Amino acid sequence: MCALKADRPKGLTREAAETIAIQAIGFLAEDPNRIGRFMALTGLEPDTLFAGAETAPVQVAVLDYLLSDESLLMVFSGHAALDPPAISAARALLDGAGHGGHD
């Protein structure tokens, strides 16, 4: 994971974190190389990825992937008009919410 970690920004809700994760999935899906590399590294199949896009485990996996590649993280951050720490905070919130939260 890259060094761009931060505490949860004030006002970041589960819904906002989910929105960030869905944006990240869309960002990866826009480019065959990006989505192909993600699926190769995670072992997720396209059906699993898109069927699980609204579940915390898939969302966390996508955000983990972005956070593990700082250059890709910066491209996504610019694309989504988000500060990189918001992505890290969304990942942390979804990971915590994914254990016993509603999916």
N, C-alpha and C positions, 0 to 999 in steps of 0.2 A: 504494500500500500504506500502511496506517496506521502510526502510530508505535509500535504495540505489537509490537515485535520482541524476541526474546530468544534466547540461546543454547539449545541443546537441553537440556531438563531431564534430570537424571540419571535413568537408567532408562527413558527413552522409547525403545521398540523400534519396529521397522518395523510389527510387528503392532498395537501401540497406535496408531501414526500412521494406519494403515489403518482402524482402528476409529473414530477421530475423523473421518476423511473419510467413512466410511459413515454415521456419525451425522449429519454435515453434509448429505449427500444426502437422508437421511430428513427432516431438519429443513426443507430447502427444499421437498421433495415434499409436506409436510403442508399447505402453503398455496399455492393456485393462483397467487396474485399473486407470491409469492417464486420459485416454480419457473418461472413464465412469464417473469419479468424475467431470471432467470439464463439461460434458454435463448435469449431474445431478444438478450442482450448477448454470449453466447458463440457463438451459432450452432449449438449442439448441438441435435439432435432428441431427443425422448423415448426412442426406441429406442436411439440411440447412447449417451445418458446412462446408461440402466439396463443396457445390455449391457456398457458399459465401466466400471461402477461399481467393479469390483475391480481396475482398472488404474491405474497411477500417473499417467498423463497426465490422466485424468478426475478423479481424486482431487485432484491439484494444481490443476486448473482450478476445482474447487468451493471449495477452501480459499483460493485466490487471490481468488475472488469475495467470500467472507466477509471476508477481510482488507482488501479495498478499500472496505468500507462499515462504518465503525466502529460505527454504531448496530446494524446487523444482526449484526455480530460479537458485540456485548455481549448481544444477545438470545439468540443461539446459545450463547454461553458460559454464560449462566444456565440455559438449557434443558438443556444437556449437563453442567452442574455442572463446568465446566472453567475454568481460568484462561486468559485470552486469549493469554498467551505460549505456552501449550501448543499452541495451534492454529497459531501461527506456526512453532513448532518442528516440528510434525508436517508442515507444508507443506515446510519445508526438508529434512527427512529423506526424504520421499517424492520430492521433486524429485531429490535426489542418488541415491536408491535406484532411481529410475525409469530411470536411464541405465546399462543393463547389469545391473540387478538382476533378480530374478525377479518377473514380473507374472502 
